[in-house]
Amino acid sequence: MALRNTTVSYGSLAKFMHWSIALLFLAAYCTIYYRHYFTGPCIRGAGIPCSPESIQVFALHKSFGLTIL
């Protein structure tokens, strides 16, 4: 498998970057889904503080986003 792109197909480096970004995007989606549905409520206006687990999951979500960027 060639490392560089050819006129016939993409190279292995382009395929690796494509799938790694796709997996990171899926991981970012899963973390925010987990935070929304499986951690405690986090309503700042009502005085309900965020749980430590919710804050950690959101930080992980932001890390995935910055890595994708």
mmJSON file of the N, C-alpha and C atoms, coordinates in Angstrom:
{"data_MODEL":{"atom_site":{
"group_PDB":["ATOM","ATOM","ATOM","ATOM","ATOM","ATOM","ATOM","ATOM","ATOM","ATOM","ATOM","ATOM","ATOM","ATOM","ATOM","ATOM","ATOM","ATOM","ATOM","ATOM","ATOM","ATOM","ATOM","ATOM","ATOM","ATOM","ATOM","ATOM","ATOM","ATOM","ATOM","ATOM","ATOM","ATOM","ATOM","ATOM","ATOM","ATOM","ATOM","ATOM","ATOM","ATOM","ATOM","ATOM","ATOM","ATOM","ATOM","ATOM","ATOM","ATOM","ATOM","ATOM","ATOM","ATOM","ATOM","ATOM","ATOM","ATOM","ATOM","ATOM","ATOM","ATOM","ATOM","ATOM","ATOM","ATOM","ATOM","ATOM","ATOM","ATOM","ATOM","ATOM","ATOM","ATOM","ATOM","ATOM","ATOM","ATOM","ATOM","ATOM","ATOM","ATOM","ATOM","ATOM","ATOM","ATOM","ATOM","ATOM","ATOM","ATOM","ATOM","ATOM","ATOM","ATOM","ATOM","ATOM","ATOM","ATOM","ATOM","ATOM","ATOM","ATOM","ATOM","ATOM","ATOM","ATOM","ATOM","ATOM","ATOM","ATOM","ATOM","ATOM","ATOM","ATOM","ATOM","ATOM","ATOM","ATOM","ATOM","ATOM","ATOM","ATOM","ATOM","ATOM","ATOM","ATOM","ATOM","ATOM","ATOM","ATOM","ATOM","ATOM","ATOM","ATOM","ATOM","ATOM","ATOM","ATOM","ATOM","ATOM","ATOM","ATOM","ATOM","ATOM","ATOM","ATOM","ATOM","ATOM","ATOM","ATOM","ATOM","ATOM","ATOM","ATOM","ATOM","ATOM","ATOM","ATOM","ATOM","ATOM","ATOM","ATOM","ATOM","ATOM","ATOM","ATOM","ATOM","ATOM","ATOM","ATOM","ATOM","ATOM","ATOM","ATOM","ATOM","ATOM","ATOM","ATOM","ATOM","ATOM","ATOM","ATOM","ATOM","ATOM","ATOM","ATOM","ATOM","ATOM","ATOM","ATOM","ATOM","ATOM","ATOM","ATOM","ATOM","ATOM","ATOM","ATOM","ATOM","ATOM","ATOM","ATOM","ATOM","ATOM","ATOM","ATOM","ATOM"],
"id":[1,2,3,4,5,6,7,8,9,10,11,12,13,14,15,16,17,18,19,20,21,22,23,24,25,26,27,28,29,30,31,32,33,34,35,36,37,38,39,40,41,42,43,44,45,46,47,48,49,50,51,52,53,54,55,56,57,58,59,60,61,62,63,64,65,66,67,68,69,70,71,72,73,74,75,76,77,78,79,80,81,82,83,84,85,86,87,88,89,90,91,92,93,94,95,96,97,98,99,100,101,102,103,104,105,106,107,108,109,110,111,112,113,114,115,116,117,118,119,120,121,122,123,124,125,126,127,128,129,130,131,132,133,134,135,136,137,138,139,140,141,142,143,144,145,146,147,148,149,150,151,152,153,154,155,156,157,158,159,160,161,162,163,164,165,166,167,168,169,170,171,172,173,174,175,176,177,178,179,180,181,182,183,184,185,186,187,188,189,190,191,192,193,194,195,196,197,198,199,200,201,202,203,204,205,206,207],
"type_symbol":["N","C","C","N","C","C","N","C","C","N","C","C","N","C","C","N","C","C","N","C","C","N","C","C","N","C","C","N","C","C","N","C","C","N","C","C","N","C","C","N","C","C","N","C","C","N","C","C","N","C","C","N","C","C","N","C","C","N","C","C","N","C","C","N","C","C","N","C","C","N","C","C","N","C","C","N","C","C","N","C","C","N","C","C","N","C","C","N","C","C","N","C","C","N","C","C","N","C","C","N","C","C","N","C","C","N","C","C","N","C","C","N","C","C","N","C","C","N","C","C","N","C","C","N","C","C","N","C","C","N","C","C","N","C","C","N","C","C","N","C","C","N","C","C","N","C","C","N","C","C","N","C","C","N","C","C","N","C","C","N","C","C","N","C","C","N","C","C","N","C","C","N","C","C","N","C","C","N","C","C","N","C","C","N","C","C","N","C","C","N","C","C","N","C","C","N","C","C","N","C","C","N","C","C","N","C","C"],
"label_atom_id":["N","CA","C","N","CA","C","N","CA","C","N","CA","C","N","CA","C","N","CA","C","N","CA","C","N","CA","C","N","CA","C","N","CA","C","N","CA","C","N","CA","C","N","CA","C","N","CA","C","N","CA","C","N","CA","C","N","CA","C","N","CA","C","N","CA","C","N","CA","C","N","CA","C","N","CA","C","N","CA","C","N","CA","C","N","CA","C","N","CA","C","N","CA","C","N","CA","C","N","CA","C","N","CA","C","N","CA","C","N","CA","C","N","CA","C","N","CA","C","N","CA","C","N","CA","C","N","CA","C","N","CA","C","N","CA","C","N","CA","C","N","CA","C","N","CA","C","N","CA","C","N","CA","C","N","CA","C","N","CA","C","N","CA","C","N","CA","C","N","CA","C","N","CA","C","N","CA","C","N","CA","C","N","CA","C","N","CA","C","N","CA","C","N","CA","C","N","CA","C","N","CA","C","N","CA","C","N","CA","C","N","CA","C","N","CA","C","N","CA","C","N","CA","C","N","CA","C","N","CA","C","N","CA","C","N","CA","C","N","CA","C"],
"label_alt_id":[null,null,null,null,null,null,null,null,null,null,null,null,null,null,null,null,null,null,null,null,null,null,null,null,null,null,null,null,null,null,null,null,null,null,null,null,null,null,null,null,null,null,null,null,null,null,null,null,null,null,null,null,null,null,null,null,null,null,null,null,null,null,null,null,null,null,null,null,null,null,null,null,null,null,null,null,null,null,null,null,null,null,null,null,null,null,null,null,null,null,null,null,null,null,null,null,null,null,null,null,null,null,null,null,null,null,null,null,null,null,null,null,null,null,null,null,null,null,null,null,null,null,null,null,null,null,null,null,null,null,null,null,null,null,null,null,null,null,null,null,null,null,null,null,null,null,null,null,null,null,null,null,null,null,null,null,null,null,null,null,null,null,null,null,null,null,null,null,null,null,null,null,null,null,null,null,null,null,null,null,null,null,null,null,null,null,null,null,null,null,null,null,null,null,null,null,null,null,null,null,null,null,null,null,null,null,null],
"label_comp_id":["MET","MET","MET","ALA","ALA","ALA","LEU","LEU","LEU","ARG","ARG","ARG","ASN","ASN","ASN","THR","THR","THR","THR","THR","THR","VAL","VAL","VAL","SER","SER","SER","TYR","TYR","TYR","GLY","GLY","GLY","SER","SER","SER","LEU","LEU","LEU","ALA","ALA","ALA","LYS","LYS","LYS","PHE","PHE","PHE","MET","MET","MET","HIS","HIS","HIS","TRP","TRP","TRP","SER","SER","SER","ILE","ILE","ILE","ALA","ALA","ALA","LEU","LEU","LEU","LEU","LEU","LEU","PHE","PHE","PHE","LEU","LEU","LEU","ALA","ALA","ALA","ALA","ALA","ALA","TYR","TYR","TYR","CYS","CYS","CYS","THR","THR","THR","ILE","ILE","ILE","TYR","TYR","TYR","TYR","TYR","TYR","ARG","ARG","ARG","HIS","HIS","HIS","TYR","TYR","TYR","PHE","PHE","PHE","THR","THR","THR","GLY","GLY","GLY","PRO","PRO","PRO","CYS","CYS","CYS","ILE","ILE","ILE","ARG","ARG","ARG","GLY","GLY","GLY","ALA","ALA","ALA","GLY","GLY","GLY","ILE","ILE","ILE","PRO","PRO","PRO","CYS","CYS","CYS","SER","SER","SER","PRO","PRO","PRO","GLU","GLU","GLU","SER","SER","SER","ILE","ILE","ILE","GLN","GLN","GLN","VAL","VAL","VAL","PHE","PHE","PHE","ALA","ALA","ALA","LEU","LEU","LEU","HIS","HIS","HIS","LYS","LYS","LYS","SER","SER","SER","PHE","PHE","PHE","GLY","GLY","GLY","LEU","LEU","LEU","THR","THR","THR","ILE","ILE","ILE","LEU","LEU","LEU"],
"label_asym_id":["A","A","A","A","A","A","A","A","A","A","A","A","A","A","A","A","A","A","A","A","A","A","A","A","A","A","A","A","A","A","A","A","A","A","A","A","A","A","A","A","A","A","A","A","A","A","A","A","A","A","A","A","A","A","A","A","A","A","A","A","A","A","A","A","A","A","A","A","A","A","A","A","A","A","A","A","A","A","A","A","A","A","A","A","A","A","A","A","A","A","A","A","A","A","A","A","A","A","A","A","A","A","A","A","A","A","A","A","A","A","A","A","A","A","A","A","A","A","A","A","A","A","A","A","A","A","A","A","A","A","A","A","A","A","A","A","A","A","A","A","A","A","A","A","A","A","A","A","A","A","A","A","A","A","A","A","A","A","A","A","A","A","A","A","A","A","A","A","A","A","A","A","A","A","A","A","A","A","A","A","A","A","A","A","A","A","A","A","A","A","A","A","A","A","A","A","A","A","A","A","A","A","A","A","A","A","A"],
"label_entity_id":["1","1","1","1","1","1","1","1","1","1","1","1","1","1","1","1","1","1","1","1","1","1","1","1","1","1","1","1","1","1","1","1","1","1","1","1","1","1","1","1","1","1","1","1","1","1","1","1","1","1","1","1","1","1","1","1","1","1","1","1","1","1","1","1","1","1","1","1","1","1","1","1","1","1","1","1","1","1","1","1","1","1","1","1","1","1","1","1","1","1","1","1","1","1","1","1","1","1","1","1","1","1","1","1","1","1","1","1","1","1","1","1","1","1","1","1","1","1","1","1","1","1","1","1","1","1","1","1","1","1","1","1","1","1","1","1","1","1","1","1","1","1","1","1","1","1","1","1","1","1","1","1","1","1","1","1","1","1","1","1","1","1","1","1","1","1","1","1","1","1","1","1","1","1","1","1","1","1","1","1","1","1","1","1","1","1","1","1","1","1","1","1","1","1","1","1","1","1","1","1","1","1","1","1","1","1","1"],
"label_seq_id":[1,1,1,2,2,2,3,3,3,4,4,4,5,5,5,6,6,6,7,7,7,8,8,8,9,9,9,10,10,10,11,11,11,12,12,12,13,13,13,14,14,14,15,15,15,16,16,16,17,17,17,18,18,18,19,19,19,20,20,20,21,21,21,22,22,22,23,23,23,24,24,24,25,25,25,26,26,26,27,27,27,28,28,28,29,29,29,30,30,30,31,31,31,32,32,32,33,33,33,34,34,34,35,35,35,36,36,36,37,37,37,38,38,38,39,39,39,40,40,40,41,41,41,42,42,42,43,43,43,44,44,44,45,45,45,46,46,46,47,47,47,48,48,48,49,49,49,50,50,50,51,51,51,52,52,52,53,53,53,54,54,54,55,55,55,56,56,56,57,57,57,58,58,58,59,59,59,60,60,60,61,61,61,62,62,62,63,63,63,64,64,64,65,65,65,66,66,66,67,67,67,68,68,68,69,69,69],
"pdbx_PDB_ins_code":[null,null,null,null,null,null,null,null,null,null,null,null,null,null,null,null,null,null,null,null,null,null,null,null,null,null,null,null,null,null,null,null,null,null,null,null,null,null,null,null,null,null,null,null,null,null,null,null,null,null,null,null,null,null,null,null,null,null,null,null,null,null,null,null,null,null,null,null,null,null,null,null,null,null,null,null,null,null,null,null,null,null,null,null,null,null,null,null,null,null,null,null,null,null,null,null,null,null,null,null,null,null,null,null,null,null,null,null,null,null,null,null,null,null,null,null,null,null,null,null,null,null,null,null,null,null,null,null,null,null,null,null,null,null,null,null,null,null,null,null,null,null,null,null,null,null,null,null,null,null,null,null,null,null,null,null,null,null,null,null,null,null,null,null,null,null,null,null,null,null,null,null,null,null,null,null,null,null,null,null,null,null,null,null,null,null,null,null,null,null,null,null,null,null,null,null,null,null,null,null,null,null,null,null,null,null,null],
"Cartn_x":[0.842,0.0,0.893,0.634,1.455,1.135,2.134,1.961,1.305,1.614,1.101,-0.107,-0.885,-2.042,-1.588,-2.383,-2.154,-3.392,-3.356,-4.524,-5.66,-5.35,-6.35,-6.981,-6.177,-6.706,-5.941,-6.51,-5.853,-4.758,-3.758,-2.67,-3.038,-2.177,-2.456,-2.45,-1.647,-1.634,-2.966,-3.523,-4.813,-5.921,-5.878,-6.882,-6.775,-5.545,-5.343,-5.889,-5.597,-6.089,-7.617,-8.206,-9.656,-10.312,-9.852,-10.483,-10.169,-8.999,-8.707,-9.586,-9.825,-10.712,-12.145,-12.557,-13.906,-14.09,-13.097,-13.189,-13.167,-12.365,-12.346,-13.688,-14.298,-15.599,-16.646,-16.607,-17.524,-17.29,-16.037,-15.72,-16.226,-16.07,-16.569,-18.085,-18.757,-20.217,-20.627,-19.954,-20.3,-20.075,-19.021,-18.771,-19.842,-20.275,-21.288,-22.648,-22.898,-24.118,-24.104,-22.982,-22.844,-23.084,-22.505,-22.657,-24.115,-24.792,-26.169,-27.125,-26.947,-27.927,-27.546,-26.264,-25.881,-25.232,-24.999,-24.497,-25.632,-25.403,-26.445,-26.75,-27.873,-28.235,-27.238,-27.109,-26.164,-26.863,-27.562,-28.315,-27.77,-27.013,-26.356,-27.347,-28.369,-29.329,-30.176,-30.408,-31.244,-30.425,-29.128,-28.282,-27.899,-28.109,-27.715,-26.314,-25.311,-23.937,-23.689,-22.664,-22.261,-21.517,-21.712,-20.976,-19.534,-18.602,-17.214,-17.072,-17.877,-17.828,-18.284,-19.303,-19.804,-18.738,-18.016,-16.965,-15.824,-15.467,-14.396,-14.786,-16.024,-16.48,-16.509,-16.932,-16.955,-15.533,-14.593,-13.2,-12.65,-13.028,-12.62,-13.235,-14.49,-15.153,-14.423,-14.035,-13.299,-11.921,-11.288,-9.987,-10.107,-11.153,-11.377,-11.601,-12.366,-12.638,-11.392,-10.546,-9.301,-8.366,-8.366,-7.532,-8.029,-9.338,-9.891,-9.534,-9.627,-9.305,-7.861],
"Cartn_y":[-1.169,0.0,1.241,2.128,3.321,4.341,5.065,6.092,7.339,7.652,8.857,8.54,9.567,9.417,9.152,8.387,8.167,8.641,8.546,8.945,7.937,6.744,5.684,5.634,5.832,5.714,6.619,6.745,7.514,6.679,7.351,6.648,6.245,5.469,4.965,6.091,7.121,8.24,8.991,9.233,9.915,9.064,7.761,6.867,6.832,6.803,6.814,8.096,9.242,10.515,10.568,10.089,10.09,9.279,8.057,7.194,7.609,8.174,8.635,9.83,10.742,11.877,11.391,10.407,9.857,9.217,8.473,7.856,8.892,9.943,11.006,11.744,11.955,12.598,11.744,10.44,9.529,9.524,9.544,9.577,10.87,11.998,13.272,13.238,12.672,12.556,11.658,10.537,9.605,10.214,11.005,11.611,12.631,13.443,14.444,13.769,12.678,11.892,11.288,10.745,10.169,11.241,12.403,13.473,13.893,13.993,14.478,13.478,12.197,11.208,10.417,10.334,9.429,10.098,11.387,12.077,12.902,13.414,14.185,15.486,16.104,17.363,18.469,19.384,20.492,21.755,22.432,23.624,24.787,25.636,26.728,27.777,28.09,29.122,28.724,27.431,26.95,26.612,26.772,26.504,25.056,24.233,22.82,22.702,22.406,22.345,21.075,21.137,19.979,18.975,17.706,16.671,16.629,16.153,16.045,15.159,14.094,13.221,13.964,14.803,15.574,16.547,17.158,18.1,17.37,16.184,15.408,14.946,14.518,14.063,15.233,16.407,17.574,17.992,17.885,18.187,17.205,15.942,14.949,15.262,15.687,16.078,17.25,18.234,19.375,18.952,18.014,17.515,16.826,16.034,15.393,16.451,17.469,18.529,19.287,19.599,20.288,19.409,18.115,17.197,17.124,17.098,17.097,18.386,19.494,20.787,20.84],
"Cartn_z":[0.0,0.0,0.0,-0.905,-1.06,0.031,0.428,1.442,0.857,-0.39,-1.032,-1.906,-2.203,-3.075,-4.502,-5.234,-6.658,-7.413,-8.72,-9.502,-9.365,-8.886,-8.774,-7.38,-6.337,-4.979,-4.019,-2.829,-1.785,-1.145,-0.615,0.05,1.459,2.076,3.423,4.461,4.255,5.201,5.18,4.004,3.897,4.505,4.285,4.857,6.378,6.889,8.333,8.951,8.348,8.878,8.83,7.745,7.604,8.716,8.93,9.92,11.347,11.577,12.943,13.302,12.367,12.63,12.808,12.008,12.152,13.533,14.001,15.327,16.441,16.287,17.291,17.334,16.17,16.124,16.827,16.597,17.261,18.775,19.195,20.624,21.269,20.571,21.1,21.243,20.253,20.327,21.49,21.663,22.738,24.114,24.276,25.589,25.943,24.983,25.311,25.503,24.775,24.982,26.382,26.789,28.13,29.193,28.992,29.985,30.103,28.986,29.012,29.651,29.369,29.804,31.051,31.398,32.48,33.683,33.644,34.833,35.427,36.599,37.262,36.539,36.897,36.242,36.578,35.659,35.808,35.318,36.221,35.851,36.665,36.012,36.737,37.217,36.419,36.803,38.002,38.173,39.27,40.511,40.447,41.601,41.775,40.761,40.827,40.242,41.069,40.554,39.733,38.914,38.107,38.976,38.675,39.404,38.884,39.69,39.217,37.979,37.904,36.732,35.478,35.61,34.48,33.967,34.881,34.492,33.785,34.278,33.645,32.243,32.075,30.754,29.785,30.241,29.363,28.975,29.893,29.579,28.535,28.656,27.666,26.306,26.286,25.045,24.378,25.174,24.622,24.112,24.774,24.318,22.963,22.8,21.494,20.413,20.734,19.763,19.353,20.311,19.976,19.174,19.447,18.67,17.233,17.039,15.69,14.964,15.672,15.052,14.629],
"occupancy":[1.0,1.0,1.0,1.0,1.0,1.0,1.0,1.0,1.0,1.0,1.0,1.0,1.0,1.0,1.0,1.0,1.0,1.0,1.0,1.0,1.0,1.0,1.0,1.0,1.0,1.0,1.0,1.0,1.0,1.0,1.0,1.0,1.0,1.0,1.0,1.0,1.0,1.0,1.0,1.0,1.0,1.0,1.0,1.0,1.0,1.0,1.0,1.0,1.0,1.0,1.0,1.0,1.0,1.0,1.0,1.0,1.0,1.0,1.0,1.0,1.0,1.0,1.0,1.0,1.0,1.0,1.0,1.0,1.0,1.0,1.0,1.0,1.0,1.0,1.0,1.0,1.0,1.0,1.0,1.0,1.0,1.0,1.0,1.0,1.0,1.0,1.0,1.0,1.0,1.0,1.0,1.0,1.0,1.0,1.0,1.0,1.0,1.0,1.0,1.0,1.0,1.0,1.0,1.0,1.0,1.0,1.0,1.0,1.0,1.0,1.0,1.0,1.0,1.0,1.0,1.0,1.0,1.0,1.0,1.0,1.0,1.0,1.0,1.0,1.0,1.0,1.0,1.0,1.0,1.0,1.0,1.0,1.0,1.0,1.0,1.0,1.0,1.0,1.0,1.0,1.0,1.0,1.0,1.0,1.0,1.0,1.0,1.0,1.0,1.0,1.0,1.0,1.0,1.0,1.0,1.0,1.0,1.0,1.0,1.0,1.0,1.0,1.0,1.0,1.0,1.0,1.0,1.0,1.0,1.0,1.0,1.0,1.0,1.0,1.0,1.0,1.0,1.0,1.0,1.0,1.0,1.0,1.0,1.0,1.0,1.0,1.0,1.0,1.0,1.0,1.0,1.0,1.0,1.0,1.0,1.0,1.0,1.0,1.0,1.0,1.0,1.0,1.0,1.0,1.0,1.0,1.0],
"B_iso_or_equiv":[0.0,0.0,0.0,0.0,0.0,0.0,0.0,0.0,0.0,0.0,0.0,0.0,0.0,0.0,0.0,0.0,0.0,0.0,0.0,0.0,0.0,0.0,0.0,0.0,0.0,0.0,0.0,0.0,0.0,0.0,0.0,0.0,0.0,0.0,0.0,0.0,0.0,0.0,0.0,0.0,0.0,0.0,0.0,0.0,0.0,0.0,0.0,0.0,0.0,0.0,0.0,0.0,0.0,0.0,0.0,0.0,0.0,0.0,0.0,0.0,0.0,0.0,0.0,0.0,0.0,0.0,0.0,0.0,0.0,0.0,0.0,0.0,0.0,0.0,0.0,0.0,0.0,0.0,0.0,0.0,0.0,0.0,0.0,0.0,0.0,0.0,0.0,0.0,0.0,0.0,0.0,0.0,0.0,0.0,0.0,0.0,0.0,0.0,0.0,0.0,0.0,0.0,0.0,0.0,0.0,0.0,0.0,0.0,0.0,0.0,0.0,0.0,0.0,0.0,0.0,0.0,0.0,0.0,0.0,0.0,0.0,0.0,0.0,0.0,0.0,0.0,0.0,0.0,0.0,0.0,0.0,0.0,0.0,0.0,0.0,0.0,0.0,0.0,0.0,0.0,0.0,0.0,0.0,0.0,0.0,0.0,0.0,0.0,0.0,0.0,0.0,0.0,0.0,0.0,0.0,0.0,0.0,0.0,0.0,0.0,0.0,0.0,0.0,0.0,0.0,0.0,0.0,0.0,0.0,0.0,0.0,0.0,0.0,0.0,0.0,0.0,0.0,0.0,0.0,0.0,0.0,0.0,0.0,0.0,0.0,0.0,0.0,0.0,0.0,0.0,0.0,0.0,0.0,0.0,0.0,0.0,0.0,0.0,0.0,0.0,0.0,0.0,0.0,0.0,0.0,0.0,0.0],
"pdbx_formal_charge":[null,null,null,null,null,null,null,null,null,null,null,null,null,null,null,null,null,null,null,null,null,null,null,null,null,null,null,null,null,null,null,null,null,null,null,null,null,null,null,null,null,null,null,null,null,null,null,null,null,null,null,null,null,null,null,null,null,null,null,null,null,null,null,null,null,null,null,null,null,null,null,null,null,null,null,null,null,null,null,null,null,null,null,null,null,null,null,null,null,null,null,null,null,null,null,null,null,null,null,null,null,null,null,null,null,null,null,null,null,null,null,null,null,null,null,null,null,null,null,null,null,null,null,null,null,null,null,null,null,null,null,null,null,null,null,null,null,null,null,null,null,null,null,null,null,null,null,null,null,null,null,null,null,null,null,null,null,null,null,null,null,null,null,null,null,null,null,null,null,null,null,null,null,null,null,null,null,null,null,null,null,null,null,null,null,null,null,null,null,null,null,null,null,null,null,null,null,null,null,null,null,null,null,null,null,null,null],
"auth_seq_id":[1,1,1,2,2,2,3,3,3,4,4,4,5,5,5,6,6,6,7,7,7,8,8,8,9,9,9,10,10,10,11,11,11,12,12,12,13,13,13,14,14,14,15,15,15,16,16,16,17,17,17,18,18,18,19,19,19,20,20,20,21,21,21,22,22,22,23,23,23,24,24,24,25,25,25,26,26,26,27,27,27,28,28,28,29,29,29,30,30,30,31,31,31,32,32,32,33,33,33,34,34,34,35,35,35,36,36,36,37,37,37,38,38,38,39,39,39,40,40,40,41,41,41,42,42,42,43,43,43,44,44,44,45,45,45,46,46,46,47,47,47,48,48,48,49,49,49,50,50,50,51,51,51,52,52,52,53,53,53,54,54,54,55,55,55,56,56,56,57,57,57,58,58,58,59,59,59,60,60,60,61,61,61,62,62,62,63,63,63,64,64,64,65,65,65,66,66,66,67,67,67,68,68,68,69,69,69],
"auth_comp_id":["MET","MET","MET","ALA","ALA","ALA","LEU","LEU","LEU","ARG","ARG","ARG","ASN","ASN","ASN","THR","THR","THR","THR","THR","THR","VAL","VAL","VAL","SER","SER","SER","TYR","TYR","TYR","GLY","GLY","GLY","SER","SER","SER","LEU","LEU","LEU","ALA","ALA","ALA","LYS","LYS","LYS","PHE","PHE","PHE","MET","MET","MET","HIS","HIS","HIS","TRP","TRP","TRP","SER","SER","SER","ILE","ILE","ILE","ALA","ALA","ALA","LEU","LEU","LEU","LEU","LEU","LEU","PHE","PHE","PHE","LEU","LEU","LEU","ALA","ALA","ALA","ALA","ALA","ALA","TYR","TYR","TYR","CYS","CYS","CYS","THR","THR","THR","ILE","ILE","ILE","TYR","TYR","TYR","TYR","TYR","TYR","ARG","ARG","ARG","HIS","HIS","HIS","TYR","TYR","TYR","PHE","PHE","PHE","THR","THR","THR","GLY","GLY","GLY","PRO","PRO","PRO","CYS","CYS","CYS","ILE","ILE","ILE","ARG","ARG","ARG","GLY","GLY","GLY","ALA","ALA","ALA","GLY","GLY","GLY","ILE","ILE","ILE","PRO","PRO","PRO","CYS","CYS","CYS","SER","SER","SER","PRO","PRO","PRO","GLU","GLU","GLU","SER","SER","SER","ILE","ILE","ILE","GLN","GLN","GLN","VAL","VAL","VAL","PHE","PHE","PHE","ALA","ALA","ALA","LEU","LEU","LEU","HIS","HIS","HIS","LYS","LYS","LYS","SER","SER","SER","PHE","PHE","PHE","GLY","GLY","GLY","LEU","LEU","LEU","THR","THR","THR","ILE","ILE","ILE","LEU","LEU","LEU"],
"auth_asym_id":["A","A","A","A","A","A","A","A","A","A","A","A","A","A","A","A","A","A","A","A","A","A","A","A","A","A","A","A","A","A","A","A","A","A","A","A","A","A","A","A","A","A","A","A","A","A","A","A","A","A","A","A","A","A","A","A","A","A","A","A","A","A","A","A","A","A","A","A","A","A","A","A","A","A","A","A","A","A","A","A","A","A","A","A","A","A","A","A","A","A","A","A","A","A","A","A","A","A","A","A","A","A","A","A","A","A","A","A","A","A","A","A","A","A","A","A","A","A","A","A","A","A","A","A","A","A","A","A","A","A","A","A","A","A","A","A","A","A","A","A","A","A","A","A","A","A","A","A","A","A","A","A","A","A","A","A","A","A","A","A","A","A","A","A","A","A","A","A","A","A","A","A","A","A","A","A","A","A","A","A","A","A","A","A","A","A","A","A","A","A","A","A","A","A","A","A","A","A","A","A","A","A","A","A","A","A","A"],
"auth_atom_id":["N","CA","C","N","CA","C","N","CA","C","N","CA","C","N","CA","C","N","CA","C","N","CA","C","N","CA","C","N","CA","C","N","CA","C","N","CA","C","N","CA","C","N","CA","C","N","CA","C","N","CA","C","N","CA","C","N","CA","C","N","CA","C","N","CA","C","N","CA","C","N","CA","C","N","CA","C","N","CA","C","N","CA","C","N","CA","C","N","CA","C","N","CA","C","N","CA","C","N","CA","C","N","CA","C","N","CA","C","N","CA","C","N","CA","C","N","CA","C","N","CA","C","N","CA","C","N","CA","C","N","CA","C","N","CA","C","N","CA","C","N","CA","C","N","CA","C","N","CA","C","N","CA","C","N","CA","C","N","CA","C","N","CA","C","N","CA","C","N","CA","C","N","CA","C","N","CA","C","N","CA","C","N","CA","C","N","CA","C","N","CA","C","N","CA","C","N","CA","C","N","CA","C","N","CA","C","N","CA","C","N","CA","C","N","CA","C","N","CA","C","N","CA","C","N","CA","C","N","CA","C","N","CA","C","N","CA","C","N","CA","C"],
"pdbx_PDB_model_num":[1,1,1,1,1,1,1,1,1,1,1,1,1,1,1,1,1,1,1,1,1,1,1,1,1,1,1,1,1,1,1,1,1,1,1,1,1,1,1,1,1,1,1,1,1,1,1,1,1,1,1,1,1,1,1,1,1,1,1,1,1,1,1,1,1,1,1,1,1,1,1,1,1,1,1,1,1,1,1,1,1,1,1,1,1,1,1,1,1,1,1,1,1,1,1,1,1,1,1,1,1,1,1,1,1,1,1,1,1,1,1,1,1,1,1,1,1,1,1,1,1,1,1,1,1,1,1,1,1,1,1,1,1,1,1,1,1,1,1,1,1,1,1,1,1,1,1,1,1,1,1,1,1,1,1,1,1,1,1,1,1,1,1,1,1,1,1,1,1,1,1,1,1,1,1,1,1,1,1,1,1,1,1,1,1,1,1,1,1,1,1,1,1,1,1,1,1,1,1,1,1,1,1,1,1,1,1]
}}}
